[in-house]
Amino acid sequence: MSLSPRLALLMTLPPLMWAGNAIVGRLVVDLVPPLTFNLLRWLLALLILLPLAWRVLRPWARVRQRWGYLLVIGGLSVGLYNALQYAALVTSPPLNVTLVASSTPVWMLAIGALFFGEKPRPRQLLGAALGLTGVAVVLGRGSLEVLLNVRFVAGDLLVLAAAIGWALYSWLLVRPPAHMRGDARPRADEGWDWAGLLLLQVLFGLLPAALFAGAEQALGAVPVAWGWPLLAALVYVSVGASLVAYRAWGLAVAQGGPALAAFFANLTPLFAALLSTAVLGETPRLFHAVAFVLIVAGIAVSSSGDAAAQRQNGQNVPG
């Protein structure tokens, strides 16, 4: 279908919000510990979602039957991915974080081959090589000598772990257990729509998120500096980067298809670079541009003509 102004807006809004999420996470590193910030983000999101999606909790028996699956996907997304992303931003700039996170399709191929019997195609392997080269450019800061003697910044490793966790989460969405497939899956008109499913992920993801935040505090994390800057940041990441971006992404995929949406998702590092310059004064360097081109090329090559990869890209929200 043609790219109307409305569809273009729907597809552009989520990557802009996700890039803003990385910028905000960087801005609040001196105000709140990262794992605590993640917990507060999703607590606020839960409070906002409850009036919209409370029906998904009734009857509770349907939720209880699926608690194991919901705990895993909630833990990987709400509890792990976002927590590691905020922790990464303590030592890595937002552009590094968003670029390394853009390598997620590479890890989707690896996990698909290792655990789900999906043998990568030659084009996918070429795309994976391009994507990994882009990540190597970021890790080596554009220097082969630095790469050969690389001393990893903690944030780079954390976001790499987050990307691998998100890839596993993505596969669990497209290969769910029997009780979440076909006629066994509860219907949208029973409350299991986008808002209901997000509510359940948040609800179960808050359990590991709370454990991580509690451990962080027990290990001597700095106190939370409550005030309007932190409250504004929480509103943005809870409403903008979570609910608004999630809903816009779902509408964009439904109207334009997952392949087109996946292309727009690759704009996240570009937006992060622009926002980093405008807000943080962190000017992108040439190696960032090289890495961006390599990662986008890798995704384009690996997903070309592959419906399964398109479905994965279309059903996930990496923010």
VMD Tcl script that draws the C-alpha trace (Angstrom):
set ca {
  {0.00 0.00 0.00}
  {1.04 3.64 -0.48}
  {2.70 5.48 2.37}
  {0.12 8.05 3.46}
  {1.05 10.93 5.81}
  {-0.90 9.24 8.61}
  {0.89 5.92 8.12}
  {4.26 7.67 7.92}
  {3.52 9.38 11.23}
  {2.49 6.10 12.87}
  {5.69 4.44 11.70}
  {7.96 7.32 12.66}
  {6.54 7.95 16.12}
  {7.70 4.69 17.82}
  {11.42 4.89 16.84}
  {11.42 8.55 17.85}
  {9.91 7.61 21.22}
  {12.40 4.76 21.70}
  {15.31 7.04 20.90}
  {13.90 9.53 23.41}
  {13.72 6.72 25.96}
  {17.49 6.21 25.63}
  {18.12 9.95 25.98}
  {15.93 10.21 29.07}
  {17.60 7.16 30.58}
  {20.93 8.89 30.17}
  {19.63 12.15 31.65}
  {18.41 10.57 34.88}
  {21.49 8.50 35.75}
  {22.32 10.93 38.57}
  {18.72 11.07 39.83}
  {17.73 7.43 40.18}
  {19.50 4.04 40.02}
  {18.77 2.35 36.65}
  {17.00 -0.77 37.93}
  {14.86 1.33 40.25}
  {14.01 3.62 37.33}
  {12.88 0.61 35.32}
  {10.63 -0.54 38.17}
  {9.09 2.92 38.59}
  {8.51 3.19 34.83}
  {6.47 0.03 34.66}
  {4.61 0.62 37.90}
  {3.30 3.88 36.45}
  {2.50 2.16 33.16}
  {0.55 -0.50 35.06}
  {-1.53 2.15 36.84}
  {-2.35 3.77 33.48}
  {-3.18 0.46 31.82}
  {-5.50 -0.87 34.53}
  {-8.51 1.35 33.63}
  {-8.02 0.48 29.93}
  {-7.47 -3.25 30.17}
  {-8.73 -4.56 33.52}
  {-11.09 -7.00 31.76}
  {-8.13 -9.21 30.82}
  {-7.83 -10.17 34.50}
  {-11.34 -11.65 34.60}
  {-11.71 -14.53 34.95}
  {-8.36 -14.94 36.67}
  {-8.37 -18.66 35.86}
  {-7.47 -17.89 32.21}
  {-4.48 -15.88 33.36}
  {-3.45 -18.49 35.93}
  {-3.42 -21.21 33.28}
  {-0.85 -19.19 31.33}
  {1.19 -17.79 34.21}
  {4.44 -19.55 33.28}
  {4.50 -18.19 29.75}
  {3.44 -14.71 30.87}
  {6.15 -14.66 33.54}
  {8.84 -15.57 31.01}
  {7.87 -13.03 28.35}
  {7.19 -10.35 30.97}
  {10.50 -11.07 32.65}
  {12.45 -10.93 29.39}
  {10.84 -7.69 28.21}
  {9.80 -5.58 31.21}
  {12.11 -7.17 33.76}
  {15.28 -7.77 31.74}
  {15.47 -5.82 28.49}
  {14.52 -2.41 29.83}
  {16.46 -2.85 33.07}
  {19.65 -3.74 31.19}
  {19.10 -0.87 28.77}
  {18.89 1.69 31.59}
  {21.88 0.10 33.32}
  {23.84 0.30 30.05}
  {23.14 4.02 29.76}
  {25.13 4.66 32.95}
  {28.38 4.00 31.08}
  {27.45 4.02 27.36}
  {26.02 6.93 25.35}
  {22.49 6.53 23.91}
  {23.81 6.21 20.36}
  {25.97 3.22 21.29}
  {23.06 1.63 23.12}
  {20.60 2.02 20.24}
  {23.13 0.88 17.63}
  {24.10 -2.28 19.52}
  {20.41 -2.97 20.24}
  {19.78 -2.77 16.48}
  {21.73 -6.00 16.13}
  {18.77 -7.92 17.61}
  {17.85 -9.58 14.26}
  {21.29 -11.22 14.27}
  {20.57 -12.84 17.61}
  {17.09 -13.82 16.39}
  {18.76 -15.88 13.67}
  {21.13 -17.51 16.15}
  {18.42 -18.37 18.67}
  {16.11 -19.59 15.93}
  {18.80 -21.96 14.68}
  {19.86 -23.18 18.14}
  {16.49 -23.63 19.84}
  {13.68 -23.52 17.26}
  {15.07 -25.52 14.34}
  {15.08 -22.57 11.93}
  {18.08 -22.99 9.66}
  {19.35 -19.57 8.47}
  {19.31 -18.89 4.75}
  {22.43 -17.65 2.92}
  {21.00 -14.12 2.68}
  {20.30 -14.16 6.41}
  {23.85 -15.25 7.17}
  {25.17 -12.41 5.00}
  {22.88 -9.99 6.81}
  {24.04 -11.32 10.17}
  {27.68 -10.80 9.15}
  {26.94 -7.19 8.17}
  {25.08 -6.57 11.42}
  {27.84 -8.05 13.57}
  {30.38 -5.96 11.66}
  {28.36 -2.88 12.57}
  {28.37 -3.87 16.24}
  {32.13 -4.49 16.05}
  {32.59 -0.98 14.61}
  {30.78 0.47 17.63}
  {32.66 -1.66 20.14}
  {35.99 -0.80 18.52}
  {35.09 2.89 18.27}
  {35.92 2.79 14.56}
  {39.48 1.57 15.07}
  {40.74 -1.91 14.18}
  {43.55 -1.50 16.70}
  {41.05 -0.64 19.44}
  {38.86 -3.58 18.41}
  {41.77 -6.04 18.59}
  {42.61 -4.75 22.06}
  {39.06 -3.93 23.06}
  {38.25 -3.29 26.68}
  {34.52 -3.52 26.83}
  {32.59 -0.71 28.45}
  {30.12 -2.31 30.84}
  {27.19 -0.63 29.09}
  {28.07 -2.14 25.70}
  {28.01 -5.64 27.19}
  {24.78 -5.00 29.05}
  {22.92 -3.83 25.96}
  {24.33 -6.80 24.04}
  {22.84 -9.11 26.69}
  {19.59 -7.15 26.46}
  {19.46 -7.64 22.68}
  {19.96 -11.40 23.07}
  {17.20 -11.53 25.69}
  {14.87 -9.57 23.42}
  {15.57 -11.98 20.57}
  {14.51 -14.90 22.77}
  {11.41 -12.96 23.81}
  {10.60 -12.36 20.14}
  {10.76 -16.05 19.31}
  {8.49 -16.85 22.24}
  {5.94 -14.43 20.81}
  {5.90 -16.10 17.38}
  {6.26 -19.64 18.78}
  {4.03 -19.55 21.87}
  {2.79 -22.66 23.69}
  {-0.43 -24.35 22.60}
  {-2.62 -22.40 25.04}
  {-1.69 -19.15 23.23}
  {-2.33 -20.38 19.69}
  {-5.43 -20.71 17.54}
  {-8.77 -21.28 19.22}
  {-7.09 -21.88 22.59}
  {-5.91 -18.27 22.75}
  {-8.40 -15.90 24.43}
  {-9.99 -13.44 22.02}
  {-9.47 -9.70 21.78}
  {-13.13 -9.07 22.62}
  {-12.51 -10.92 25.90}
  {-9.93 -8.34 26.91}
  {-6.87 -9.99 25.31}
  {-6.24 -7.11 22.92}
  {-3.05 -5.03 22.67}
  {-3.73 -3.24 25.96}
  {-4.66 -6.43 27.79}
  {-1.62 -8.34 26.61}
  {0.65 -5.44 27.51}
  {-0.98 -5.24 30.94}
  {-0.27 -8.92 31.55}
  {3.34 -8.58 30.43}
  {3.82 -5.60 32.72}
  {2.08 -7.30 35.64}
  {4.24 -10.43 35.47}
  {7.37 -8.52 34.43}
  {7.15 -6.38 37.54}
  {8.04 -9.40 39.68}
  {11.62 -9.77 38.40}
  {11.87 -5.98 37.96}
  {11.10 -5.55 41.66}
  {13.63 -8.24 42.62}
  {16.35 -6.53 40.55}
  {15.52 -3.11 42.01}
  {15.45 -4.52 45.54}
  {18.86 -6.12 45.05}
  {20.16 -2.83 43.67}
  {19.00 -0.97 46.75}
  {20.32 -3.65 49.10}
  {23.77 -3.33 47.50}
  {23.92 0.35 48.38}
  {22.44 2.23 45.44}
  {22.26 5.99 45.73}
  {18.94 7.41 47.02}
  {16.28 8.48 44.52}
  {16.36 12.25 43.96}
  {12.64 12.93 43.78}
  {11.59 16.09 41.99}
  {9.94 17.43 38.87}
  {12.76 16.35 36.50}
  {12.45 12.71 37.57}
  {8.64 12.80 37.54}
  {8.65 14.26 34.02}
  {11.07 11.56 32.90}
  {8.84 8.84 34.37}
  {5.75 10.22 32.63}
  {7.59 10.25 29.31}
  {8.97 6.70 29.50}
  {5.70 5.29 30.91}
  {3.32 7.03 28.52}
  {5.35 7.98 25.46}
  {7.97 5.24 25.14}
  {5.63 2.54 26.45}
  {1.92 3.03 25.76}
  {1.90 5.54 22.88}
  {4.80 3.90 21.03}
  {3.34 0.41 21.54}
  {-0.09 1.40 20.22}
  {1.30 3.36 17.27}
  {3.54 0.44 16.37}
  {0.63 -2.00 16.40}
  {-1.47 0.25 14.16}
  {1.46 0.85 11.82}
  {2.15 -2.87 11.40}
  {-1.53 -3.59 10.80}
  {-1.82 -0.90 8.12}
  {1.57 -0.97 6.41}
  {2.84 -4.48 7.07}
  {5.78 -5.71 9.16}
  {8.41 -5.32 6.42}
  {7.83 -1.58 6.04}
  {7.54 -1.14 9.82}
  {10.86 -2.94 10.36}
  {12.55 -0.46 8.02}
  {11.20 2.47 10.02}
  {12.34 0.84 13.29}
  {15.91 1.17 12.03}
  {15.52 4.93 12.38}
  {15.94 4.64 16.16}
  {19.75 5.08 16.15}
  {19.44 8.01 13.73}
  {16.97 9.74 16.02}
  {19.20 8.92 18.99}
  {22.12 10.61 17.22}
  {20.09 13.75 16.51}
  {18.67 13.91 20.04}
  {22.07 13.23 21.60}
  {23.49 16.23 19.76}
  {20.57 18.48 20.61}
  {20.02 17.46 24.24}
  {23.27 15.95 25.52}
  {25.83 17.67 23.34}
  {27.25 14.25 22.34}
  {28.19 14.70 18.68}
  {28.08 11.51 16.58}
  {31.33 10.40 14.99}
  {32.06 8.86 11.62}
  {32.17 5.31 12.97}
  {28.60 5.71 14.23}
  {27.45 6.44 10.67}
  {29.40 3.46 9.32}
  {27.89 1.18 11.95}
  {24.39 2.48 11.22}
  {24.76 1.75 7.49}
  {26.13 -1.75 8.15}
  {23.37 -2.68 10.60}
  {20.57 -1.36 8.38}
  {22.09 -3.13 5.37}
  {22.32 -6.34 7.35}
  {18.68 -6.18 8.39}
  {17.57 -5.34 4.83}
  {19.54 -8.25 3.36}
  {18.54 -10.81 5.98}
  {14.82 -9.96 5.96}
  {14.48 -9.66 2.17}
  {11.88 -12.12 1.01}
  {11.70 -13.88 4.37}
  {8.20 -13.87 5.84}
  {9.21 -15.37 9.16}
  {11.74 -12.62 9.82}
  {9.14 -10.03 8.87}
  {6.67 -11.47 11.36}
  {9.25 -11.27 14.13}
  {10.07 -7.66 13.32}
  {6.42 -6.76 13.12}
  {5.29 -8.10 16.49}
  {7.91 -6.62 18.77}
  {8.52 -3.32 20.41}
  {12.21 -2.76 21.20}
  {11.86 0.19 23.57}
}
mol new
graphics top color blue
foreach p $ca { graphics top sphere $p radius 0.5 }
foreach p [lrange $ca 0 end-1] q [lrange $ca 1 end] { graphics top cylinder $p $q radius 0.2 }
display resetview
